Amino acid sequence: MSPDSTHPGRLREVLENFVDSLGTTVSDAHLVERVLAGEETLTIDALSNQPEEWTEGNLIWPLLEAVGLNREPGRPASQRSAAGTTQREAPDFRLVERGGEFVVIGENKSPNKIDRAEQELVGDYLSNKAWPDYGIATDGFEWVVYRAEHGGDFLEFSEVERVDLRPVINAVARDLGYLGSGSIDDVNIEETLETFVSVFNPEGLHTLLTQTAPKEFRDTRTADVEEFYELYIELLFGESDEHEYDTCLRDDIQAPPTATEEDRDLFAVTLMNRLLFIKFLETRDVLPDGFLRTLVRDYEDNAESIPGTLYEAYIKPLFYDLFNTDEGERRPKLRTGRYADVPYLNGGLFRENVPNESQYNLVDRTLPTVIEDLIEGHRLEMSGQNFDPAILGSVFEKTINHIGGEEGRQKEIGAYYTPNDVTRHLSEQTVDPKVKDLFVEAFVEHSDDDAAEYVRTQIEQTDLSEILRHVEDGAAMYGANPSALEDILDRLTGLTILDPACGSGHFLTTAMEDSTRYSSRSSVGSTAAKSRRLRNDTTRSRSSHYTLSTASTWTTSLSRSRSFASG
C-alpha cells in the first residue's frame, strides 16, 4: 500500500475507535483521563483483560493494518514471560515486506510503558544476531523506530524516528467528549497523522531504514572523526584550523640528545595512544571512570610537594611500573590505593617502543590539557553511546598521512582503515564458521556415542543464528545439555583470532564484538550468577586484549611510517 492510498482519515477512525473502546471499557473516567495524560497505566482490573493484549487489538494492530504493513504474530500475550524472568522466546510481532527480504521486529506494551518496550526491543532482540537489525517499539501512543548499527567496533542502536500520537489521541478524545477542551493543547491532527503514514507505510519504512538512516549514521561518524581529529592534531602537533591552544605536546617534549625529529613525533603519538587506551579501560569498567583526570587533579593539588613533572610522577610509572609490570613484581606502594586494580597488560603497548624512551620527559604545559580536553573531556563515542575505537581507527589513518607528508605512507605500510561493511563480511565468513564448529564439537563430545552423529548432522545443517536462538530458548538438545554450553563458553573465551595483515585493527575489534555477543548468548544456559560472571569476564578480557593489540599495531605502523618518510 502506498502512502498516497493511506489517507489520514483511516488512521483517525482507528484512534476514534480506540478512544471509544477505552471510554466504554474503563468505568473510571478519571483513570481514562490519567491514562491519556500519561500519568497512569492500564490494569487487568480496569479492563478485565491483559492490558498489552487489549492495546494490541484495539490500537496497535489496527494502526499497522491501516498503513498497509504485513504483520506476522510473535508471542501470544498469554505466553509472554513475567517481569524478572529470562524467558524471551520471540518479539511481539514481525513486519515482513518485499517477499521476506525486509523484516522489522516489534516489541509493544500497553499505554505509558514505552520505556520498557524500548529496553526489551534493544536488549533482548536487536542486540542478538539471530534477529533482524530493524525494530519498532511502541505502547500505542509513542512509536519508535530503531536500527542496529554495525558501523563501529561495538554494536550500537540508533533511534531512527519517533512519532508521538498522544496529542492526536487526546484531541480525538476531546472531540468525542472524553476530555475537557481546556485540558489539552492544540494540535494539527492531519499533519501528525500524515507524518505517521510517511514513516510507517511499507515503502517509507524501507527507505528510512535501508537508505536514510545509514546515510545519516555515516555522516555523523564522519563529523565525529573530523571533530576529534582536529582537536587531536592540534594538541599533538599544534596544527589545526579549528583550535588555538598556546602549546602542543610535541613542543613540550624533553628528549634525549640523540633523539631525531621522527623519534620525538613517535614518542608523542605513542603517548597519545596509551592515554586513549586507558580511557578505553575506563569505559569498560576495568579502571574507574575519570581515572586519568583524578591523577591530574591530585598532582595539581599537591604539585609543590611532588618532585618531578606530571609525566614523571604519575604517567610514566603508570605506563612502565603498572601496566607493563606483573602485580607480584610491583613496588609495595603501587599495590594499594588507586593502583590496586590497575591490571598487568602483556601486549606490548606499554613497553619501550621509542629509542631511549625512558629518558623522555614532558613539561607541565600541554599534558594536563590533553587529558582534560581530549582524553577525558571529548565525546569519543557515537550518538551518546559507548566509546568507539572505530573513530580512533579513522584518526589513525589520517595521522599516518599527516606525519608521512603530502603523499602519505598508507600504501607502503598497508595502514588502511578497513571499511565497516568489509570487516563485517570478513567476520561473517571467518569467525561465524569457527564459532559454529565450536558448537558442533562441544555438543558432539557431550553426547552419548549412539547420538553423536545425529547431533553433528543436526547442528551442521542449522544456521548459527538459529543455533543461538535455540540455546536462548533452551530448545530440545540445546537446553538438555548444560555441560556442553559451559564447554562452549570456555572455548569461546579462549578463541584466538589472527589478522596477519593487521593495519588499524578494525577486523579484530569487529571480531571481538561478534564473539563477545556469542559468549553472552551462550551463557543463558548457565546459572544466573555464573552467566553474569562469564559475560563480564569475556567482555572485559576480550576488550582489553583486542584493543591493546590494536593500539600496539598503531604504534608499530606509525614507527614504520616514520622510517619510510625518512628514507
C-alpha positions as CSV (number, residue, x, y, z in Angstrom):
1,M,0.0,0.0,0.0
2,S,1.5,3.3,-1.0
3,P,1.4,6.4,1.3
4,D,-0.9,8.1,-1.1
5,S,-3.5,5.4,-0.7
6,T,-3.4,5.6,3.1
7,H,-5.5,8.6,4.0
8,P,-5.1,10.1,7.5
9,G,-8.8,9.7,7.8
10,R,-8.3,6.0,8.1
11,L,-5.9,6.5,11.0
12,R,-8.2,8.9,12.7
13,E,-11.0,6.3,12.5
14,V,-8.7,3.8,14.3
15,L,-8.0,6.4,17.0
16,E,-11.6,7.2,17.4
17,N,-12.5,3.5,17.8
18,F,-9.7,3.1,20.4
19,V,-10.8,6.1,22.5
20,D,-14.4,4.9,22.4
21,S,-13.3,1.4,23.5
22,L,-11.2,2.9,26.3
23,G,-14.0,5.1,27.5
24,T,-16.6,2.4,27.5
25,T,-14.4,-0.4,28.9
26,V,-12.9,1.5,31.7
27,S,-15.6,2.6,34.1
28,D,-13.4,5.1,36.0
29,A,-13.5,8.3,33.9
30,H,-10.7,9.8,36.0
31,L,-8.5,6.8,35.2
32,V,-9.2,7.3,31.5
33,E,-8.0,10.9,31.8
34,R,-4.9,9.9,33.6
35,V,-4.0,7.2,31.1
36,L,-4.5,9.7,28.2
37,A,-2.3,12.2,30.0
38,G,0.5,9.7,30.5
39,E,0.1,9.7,34.3
40,E,-1.1,6.2,34.9
41,T,-1.1,2.7,33.2
42,L,-4.0,0.4,32.5
43,T,-4.6,-2.6,34.7
44,I,-6.2,-6.0,34.4
45,D,-8.9,-5.0,36.9
46,A,-9.8,-1.9,34.9
47,L,-10.0,-3.7,31.5
48,S,-11.0,-7.3,32.6
49,N,-8.3,-8.2,30.2
50,Q,-4.5,-8.2,29.8
51,P,-3.5,-4.6,29.1
52,E,-0.9,-5.4,26.5
53,E,-3.3,-7.8,24.6
54,W,-6.1,-5.3,24.8
55,T,-3.9,-2.5,23.5
56,E,-2.7,-4.6,20.6
57,G,-6.3,-5.5,19.5
58,N,-7.7,-2.0,19.9
59,L,-4.8,0.2,18.8
60,I,-1.5,-1.3,17.7
61,W,-2.7,-3.9,15.2
62,P,-5.3,-1.6,13.6
63,L,-2.7,1.1,13.1
64,L,-0.3,-1.3,11.5
65,E,-3.1,-2.6,9.2
66,A,-4.2,1.0,8.3
67,V,-0.8,1.9,6.9
68,G,-0.6,-1.4,4.9
69,L,2.1,-3.2,6.9
70,N,2.2,-7.0,6.7
71,R,2.2,-8.1,10.3
72,E,3.1,-11.6,11.4
73,P,2.3,-12.5,15.1
74,G,5.0,-13.2,17.6
75,R,4.5,-14.4,21.1
76,P,0.8,-14.7,22.2
77,A,0.3,-12.3,25.1
78,S,-0.7,-15.2,27.3
79,Q,2.7,-16.9,26.8
80,R,4.9,-13.8,27.4
81,S,7.3,-14.1,30.3
82,A,6.6,-12.3,33.6
83,A,8.8,-9.5,34.6
84,G,12.1,-10.5,36.1
85,T,12.3,-13.9,34.2
86,T,14.8,-14.7,31.5
87,Q,12.4,-16.2,29.0
88,R,12.4,-14.3,25.7
89,E,11.0,-16.6,23.0
90,A,10.3,-14.1,20.3
91,P,9.4,-10.4,19.7
92,D,5.7,-9.5,19.9
93,F,5.4,-9.1,16.1
94,R,7.3,-9.1,12.8
95,L,6.7,-7.0,9.8
96,V,7.5,-8.9,6.7
97,E,7.8,-7.0,3.4
98,R,9.3,-7.5,-0.1
99,G,8.8,-11.2,-0.1
100,G,10.6,-11.7,3.2
101,E,13.7,-9.6,2.2
102,F,12.8,-6.8,4.5
103,V,11.9,-7.8,8.1
104,V,11.3,-5.5,11.1
105,I,10.6,-6.9,14.5
106,G,8.4,-5.2,17.1
107,E,8.0,-5.0,20.8
108,N,4.9,-3.5,22.3
109,K,3.4,-2.7,25.7
110,S,0.3,-1.1,27.0
111,P,0.0,2.7,27.1
112,N,2.7,4.7,29.1
113,K,5.2,1.8,29.1
114,I,7.2,2.9,26.1
115,D,10.5,2.9,28.0
116,R,10.1,-0.8,28.8
117,A,9.2,-1.6,25.2
118,E,12.4,0.2,24.0
119,Q,14.5,-1.6,26.6
120,E,13.3,-5.0,25.6
121,L,13.5,-4.4,21.9
122,V,17.1,-3.3,22.1
123,G,18.3,-5.5,25.0
124,D,16.5,-8.8,24.0
125,Y,16.4,-8.7,20.3
126,L,18.4,-6.1,18.4
127,S,21.5,-7.0,20.4
128,N,21.2,-10.6,19.3
129,K,22.5,-11.6,16.0
130,A,19.6,-14.1,15.5
131,W,17.2,-11.2,14.9
132,P,17.0,-8.6,12.2
133,D,18.7,-5.2,12.6
134,Y,15.5,-3.2,12.4
135,G,12.8,-2.8,15.1
136,I,9.8,-0.8,16.3
137,A,9.0,-0.2,20.0
138,T,5.5,1.1,20.8
139,D,3.0,1.5,23.6
140,G,0.4,2.5,21.0
141,F,0.8,6.2,21.9
142,E,4.5,6.5,21.0
143,W,6.2,4.8,18.1
144,V,10.0,4.5,17.9
145,V,12.0,3.0,15.1
146,Y,15.4,1.6,15.9
147,R,18.3,0.3,13.8
148,A,21.2,-1.8,15.0
149,E,24.4,-0.1,13.7
150,H,27.4,-2.2,12.8
151,G,29.4,0.9,11.9
152,G,31.8,0.7,14.8
153,D,33.8,-1.8,16.7
154,F,30.9,-2.2,19.1
155,L,27.2,-2.7,18.3
156,E,25.1,0.4,18.7
157,F,21.5,1.1,18.4
158,S,20.3,4.4,16.9
159,E,16.9,5.9,17.3
160,V,15.9,6.5,13.7
161,E,12.5,8.1,14.2
162,R,10.0,8.8,16.9
163,V,6.3,9.7,16.3
164,D,4.2,10.7,19.3
165,L,0.4,10.1,18.7
166,R,-0.6,11.2,22.2
167,P,-1.5,14.8,21.3
168,V,-3.7,13.5,18.5
169,I,-5.3,10.8,20.7
170,N,-6.1,13.5,23.3
171,A,-7.5,15.8,20.6
172,V,-9.7,12.9,19.4
173,A,-10.8,12.2,23.0
174,R,-11.7,15.9,23.4
175,D,-13.8,15.8,20.2
176,L,-15.6,12.7,21.4
177,G,-16.3,14.3,24.8
178,Y,-14.0,12.2,27.0
179,L,-11.7,15.1,27.8
180,G,-12.5,18.8,28.5
181,S,-11.5,21.3,25.9
182,G,-9.2,23.1,28.3
183,S,-7.1,20.1,29.3
184,I,-5.1,19.7,26.0
185,D,-3.0,21.8,23.7
186,D,-4.0,22.5,20.1
187,V,-2.5,20.0,17.6
188,N,-2.6,19.7,13.8
189,I,-4.2,16.2,13.7
190,E,-3.9,15.7,9.9
191,E,-0.3,16.8,9.8
192,T,0.7,14.4,12.6
193,L,-1.1,11.5,11.0
194,E,0.5,12.3,7.7
195,T,3.9,12.0,9.4
196,F,2.9,8.7,10.9
197,V,1.9,7.4,7.4
198,S,5.1,8.7,5.8
199,V,7.3,6.9,8.4
200,F,5.3,3.6,8.7
201,N,3.9,2.9,5.3
202,P,5.9,-0.1,3.8
203,E,7.9,1.9,1.2
204,G,8.6,4.7,3.6
205,L,9.8,2.4,6.4
206,H,12.0,0.5,4.0
207,T,13.6,3.7,2.6
208,L,14.0,5.1,6.1
209,L,15.8,2.0,7.5
210,T,17.9,1.0,4.5
211,Q,18.8,4.4,2.9
212,T,18.1,7.5,5.1
213,A,19.3,6.1,8.4
214,P,22.5,4.6,7.2
215,K,23.5,7.8,5.4
216,E,22.8,9.9,8.5
217,F,24.8,7.5,10.6
218,R,27.8,7.7,8.2
219,D,27.5,11.5,8.1
220,T,27.5,11.6,11.9
221,R,30.5,9.3,12.1
222,T,32.4,11.4,9.5
223,A,31.7,14.6,11.5
224,D,32.8,12.9,14.7
225,V,36.0,11.8,13.2
226,E,36.8,15.2,11.8
227,E,35.9,16.9,15.1
228,F,38.1,14.6,17.1
229,Y,40.9,14.7,14.7
230,E,41.1,18.5,14.6
231,L,41.5,18.5,18.4
232,Y,43.8,15.6,18.4
233,I,46.2,17.1,15.8
234,E,46.2,20.5,17.5
235,L,47.1,19.2,20.9
236,L,49.6,16.7,19.4
237,F,51.4,18.8,16.8
238,G,49.8,22.3,17.1
239,E,48.4,22.1,13.6
240,S,44.7,22.7,13.3
241,D,42.4,25.3,11.7
242,E,39.7,24.8,14.4
243,H,41.5,25.2,17.7
244,E,44.1,27.6,19.0
245,Y,46.0,26.3,22.1
246,D,49.1,28.1,23.2
247,T,51.3,25.0,23.2
248,C,51.2,21.4,21.9
249,L,52.5,18.1,23.1
250,R,55.4,18.0,20.7
251,D,56.8,21.3,21.9
252,D,56.8,20.1,25.5
253,I,58.9,17.1,24.9
254,Q,62.3,16.9,26.6
255,A,64.1,14.3,24.5
256,P,67.5,12.7,24.9
257,P,70.3,14.4,22.9
258,T,70.4,11.6,20.3
259,A,66.6,11.8,19.5
260,T,65.6,12.7,16.0
261,E,62.6,14.7,15.0
262,E,61.0,11.4,13.9
263,D,61.7,9.9,17.4
264,R,60.0,12.9,19.0
265,D,56.9,12.5,16.9
266,L,56.8,8.8,17.5
267,F,57.0,9.4,21.3
268,A,54.2,12.0,21.1
269,V,51.9,9.6,19.2
270,T,52.8,6.6,21.4
271,L,51.9,8.7,24.5
272,M,48.6,9.7,23.0
273,N,47.8,6.1,22.0
274,R,48.5,4.9,25.5
275,L,46.3,7.6,27.1
276,L,43.4,6.8,24.7
277,F,43.7,3.1,25.6
278,I,43.5,4.0,29.3
279,K,40.3,5.9,28.5
280,F,39.0,2.8,26.8
281,L,39.7,0.8,30.0
282,E,37.7,3.3,31.9
283,T,34.7,2.9,29.7
284,R,34.9,-0.9,30.1
285,D,35.0,-0.6,33.9
286,V,38.5,-2.0,34.1
287,L,39.5,1.3,35.6
288,P,37.3,3.8,37.5
289,D,35.7,6.4,35.3
290,G,37.8,9.6,35.2
291,F,40.9,7.7,36.4
292,L,43.3,9.9,34.4
293,R,41.5,13.1,35.4
294,T,41.9,12.1,39.1
295,L,45.6,11.7,38.6
296,V,45.9,15.1,37.1
297,R,43.9,16.8,39.8
298,D,45.8,15.0,42.5
299,Y,49.1,16.2,41.0
300,E,47.8,19.8,40.7
301,D,46.6,19.8,44.3
302,N,50.0,18.5,45.6
303,A,52.4,19.9,43.0
304,E,54.5,21.8,45.5
305,S,55.3,18.6,47.4
306,I,55.7,16.2,44.5
307,P,59.1,16.1,42.8
308,G,59.1,16.0,39.0
309,T,56.5,16.7,36.4
310,L,53.1,15.1,36.0
311,Y,54.6,12.8,33.4
312,E,57.5,11.7,35.7
313,A,55.5,11.4,38.9
314,Y,52.2,9.8,37.6
315,I,52.1,8.9,33.9
316,K,55.4,7.3,33.4
317,P,55.1,5.0,36.5
318,L,51.6,4.1,35.3
319,F,52.9,3.0,31.9
320,Y,56.0,1.1,32.9
321,D,55.6,0.1,36.6
322,L,52.0,-0.8,36.5
323,F,50.6,-1.8,33.0
324,N,53.9,-3.3,32.0
325,T,54.7,-5.0,35.3
326,D,53.2,-8.1,36.8
327,E,51.3,-7.4,40.0
328,G,53.6,-9.6,42.1
329,E,56.7,-7.7,40.9
330,R,55.4,-4.2,41.6
331,R,56.8,-1.9,44.3
332,P,54.7,-2.1,47.5
333,K,53.4,1.5,47.2
334,L,51.9,0.6,43.8
335,R,49.9,-2.4,45.0
336,T,47.4,-0.4,47.1
337,G,45.0,2.5,46.9
338,R,44.1,3.8,43.5
339,Y,46.6,1.5,41.8
340,A,45.3,-1.7,43.4
341,D,43.1,-2.6,40.4
342,V,45.4,-1.5,37.6
343,P,45.9,-4.7,35.5
344,Y,49.1,-6.0,34.0
345,L,48.7,-5.8,30.2
346,N,51.1,-8.1,28.4
347,G,50.5,-6.7,24.9
348,G,53.5,-4.5,24.0
349,L,51.8,-1.1,24.1
350,F,53.4,-0.1,27.4
351,R,56.9,-1.4,26.7
352,E,59.5,1.0,25.5
353,N,58.8,1.5,21.8
354,V,60.9,4.6,21.1
355,P,64.7,4.6,21.3
356,N,65.8,5.6,24.8
357,E,62.2,6.2,25.7
358,S,62.9,6.1,29.5
359,Q,64.9,9.3,29.1
360,Y,62.0,11.3,27.8
361,N,60.1,13.8,29.9
362,L,57.3,16.4,29.4
363,V,57.0,19.8,30.9
364,D,53.7,20.6,32.6
365,R,52.1,22.8,29.9
366,T,50.0,20.6,27.5
367,L,49.7,17.2,29.1
368,P,47.1,18.2,31.7
369,T,45.1,19.8,28.9
370,V,45.4,16.7,26.7
371,I,44.0,14.6,29.5
372,E,41.2,17.1,30.5
373,D,40.1,18.2,27.0
374,L,40.9,15.4,24.7
375,I,41.1,12.1,26.6
376,E,38.5,12.7,29.4
377,G,36.7,15.7,28.0
378,H,35.9,14.9,24.4
379,R,33.0,12.9,23.2
380,L,34.8,9.8,22.0
381,E,31.5,7.9,21.5
382,M,28.9,7.6,18.8
383,S,25.5,9.1,19.4
384,G,26.0,9.3,23.1
385,Q,26.7,5.6,23.3
386,N,29.9,3.7,24.2
387,F,33.5,4.7,23.5
388,D,34.1,3.7,19.9
389,P,37.7,2.7,18.9
390,A,36.5,2.8,15.2
391,I,36.7,6.6,15.4
392,L,40.3,6.2,16.5
393,G,41.0,3.9,13.6
394,S,39.9,6.6,11.2
395,V,42.0,9.1,13.1
396,F,45.0,6.7,12.9
397,E,44.7,6.6,9.1
398,K,44.6,10.4,8.9
399,T,47.6,10.6,11.3
400,I,49.6,8.2,9.1
401,N,49.0,10.6,6.1
402,H,49.7,13.7,8.2
403,I,53.1,12.6,9.5
404,G,54.0,10.8,6.3
405,G,53.9,14.0,4.2
406,E,51.6,15.1,1.5
407,E,51.8,11.8,-0.4
408,G,51.1,9.8,2.8
409,R,52.6,6.4,3.6
410,Q,49.5,4.2,3.6
411,K,50.5,2.1,0.5
412,E,54.0,1.4,1.8
413,I,53.0,0.2,5.2
414,G,49.5,-1.1,4.4
415,A,48.0,1.1,7.1
416,Y,44.4,1.4,5.8
417,Y,41.3,1.6,8.0
418,T,39.2,-1.2,6.5
419,P,35.6,-0.1,5.9
420,N,32.9,-1.4,8.3
421,D,31.0,-3.4,5.7
422,V,34.2,-5.2,4.7
423,T,35.2,-6.2,8.3
424,R,31.6,-7.3,8.9
425,H,31.7,-9.5,5.9
426,L,35.1,-10.9,6.8
427,S,33.9,-11.7,10.3
428,E,30.8,-13.5,9.0
429,Q,32.9,-15.5,6.6
430,T,35.7,-16.4,9.1
431,V,34.5,-16.1,12.7
432,D,31.0,-17.3,12.3
433,P,32.0,-20.7,10.8
434,K,34.6,-21.2,13.6
435,V,32.0,-20.5,16.3
436,K,29.6,-22.9,14.7
437,D,32.4,-25.6,14.6
438,L,32.8,-25.0,18.4
439,F,29.1,-25.7,18.9
440,V,29.4,-28.9,16.9
441,E,32.5,-30.1,18.7
442,A,31.1,-29.3,22.2
443,F,27.7,-30.9,21.7
444,V,29.1,-34.0,20.0
445,E,31.7,-34.5,22.8
446,H,29.0,-34.2,25.4
447,S,26.5,-36.6,23.7
448,D,26.1,-40.3,24.0
449,D,28.0,-42.3,21.4
450,D,24.9,-43.5,19.7
451,A,23.5,-40.0,19.4
452,A,26.8,-38.2,18.4
453,E,26.3,-38.5,14.7
454,Y,22.7,-37.3,14.8
455,V,23.8,-34.3,16.9
456,R,26.5,-33.5,14.5
457,T,24.2,-33.6,11.5
458,Q,21.5,-31.5,13.1
459,I,23.8,-28.7,14.2
460,E,25.8,-28.7,10.9
461,Q,22.5,-28.3,9.0
462,T,21.4,-25.4,11.2
463,D,22.3,-21.7,10.7
464,L,24.4,-20.2,13.5
465,S,21.6,-17.6,14.2
466,E,19.1,-20.4,14.7
467,I,21.5,-22.3,16.9
468,L,21.9,-19.2,19.2
469,R,18.2,-18.8,19.3
470,H,17.7,-22.4,20.3
471,V,20.3,-22.0,23.0
472,E,18.5,-19.0,24.4
473,D,15.1,-20.7,24.3
474,G,16.6,-23.9,25.9
475,A,15.0,-25.8,23.0
476,A,15.4,-29.6,22.5
477,M,19.0,-30.8,22.9
478,Y,20.4,-27.3,23.4
479,G,18.5,-27.0,26.7
480,A,19.2,-30.6,27.8
481,N,22.9,-30.4,27.8
482,P,24.2,-27.6,30.1
483,S,27.7,-29.1,30.3
484,A,28.0,-28.6,26.6
485,L,27.1,-25.0,26.9
486,E,29.7,-24.5,29.6
487,D,32.3,-26.1,27.4
488,I,31.3,-23.8,24.6
489,L,31.8,-20.8,26.8
490,D,35.2,-22.0,27.7
491,R,36.1,-22.5,24.1
492,L,34.7,-19.1,23.0
493,T,36.6,-17.3,25.8
494,G,39.8,-18.9,24.6
495,L,39.2,-18.3,20.9
496,T,42.3,-16.8,19.2
497,I,41.9,-14.7,16.0
498,L,44.9,-13.8,13.9
499,D,44.9,-10.9,11.4
500,P,48.3,-11.3,9.6
501,A,47.6,-8.1,7.5
502,C,46.5,-6.0,10.5
503,G,46.5,-2.3,9.8
504,S,44.3,-0.3,12.1
505,G,43.0,-3.5,13.8
506,H,39.4,-2.9,12.7
507,F,38.8,-6.5,11.7
508,L,40.0,-7.7,15.1
509,T,37.7,-5.4,17.0
510,T,34.8,-6.3,14.8
511,A,35.5,-10.0,15.5
512,M,35.6,-9.1,19.2
513,E,32.2,-7.6,19.1
514,D,30.7,-10.7,17.4
515,S,32.5,-13.3,19.6
516,T,31.6,-11.5,22.8
517,R,27.9,-11.5,21.7
518,Y,28.1,-15.2,21.0
519,S,29.5,-15.8,24.5
520,S,26.8,-13.6,26.1
521,R,24.0,-15.5,24.3
522,S,25.5,-18.9,25.0
523,S,25.7,-18.2,28.7
524,V,21.9,-18.3,29.0
525,G,22.1,-22.0,29.8
526,S,24.3,-21.4,32.9
527,T,23.1,-20.3,36.3
528,A,22.4,-16.6,36.6
529,A,25.4,-15.8,38.7
530,K,27.8,-17.8,36.5
531,S,26.2,-16.4,33.4
532,R,26.8,-12.8,34.5
533,R,30.4,-13.6,35.5
534,L,31.2,-15.3,32.2
535,R,29.7,-12.4,30.2
536,N,31.6,-9.8,32.2
537,D,34.9,-11.7,32.2
538,T,34.6,-12.4,28.5
539,T,33.8,-8.9,27.6
540,R,36.5,-7.5,29.8
541,S,39.3,-9.7,28.7
542,R,38.5,-9.5,25.0
543,S,38.0,-5.8,25.1
544,S,41.4,-5.3,26.7
545,H,43.1,-7.9,24.5
546,Y,41.9,-6.7,21.1
547,T,42.2,-3.0,21.8
548,L,45.6,-3.4,23.3
549,S,46.7,-5.3,20.2
550,T,45.1,-2.6,18.0
551,A,46.8,0.2,19.9
552,S,50.1,-1.6,19.7
553,T,49.6,-2.1,15.9
554,W,49.0,1.7,15.5
555,T,52.3,2.5,17.3
556,T,54.2,-0.1,15.2
557,S,52.7,1.2,12.0
558,L,53.4,4.8,12.9
559,S,57.0,3.8,13.6
560,R,57.3,2.2,10.2
561,S,55.7,5.2,8.6
562,R,58.4,7.5,10.1
563,S,61.0,5.1,8.7
564,F,59.6,5.3,5.3
565,A,59.2,9.0,5.5
566,S,62.8,9.5,6.4
567,G,64.0,7.3,3.6
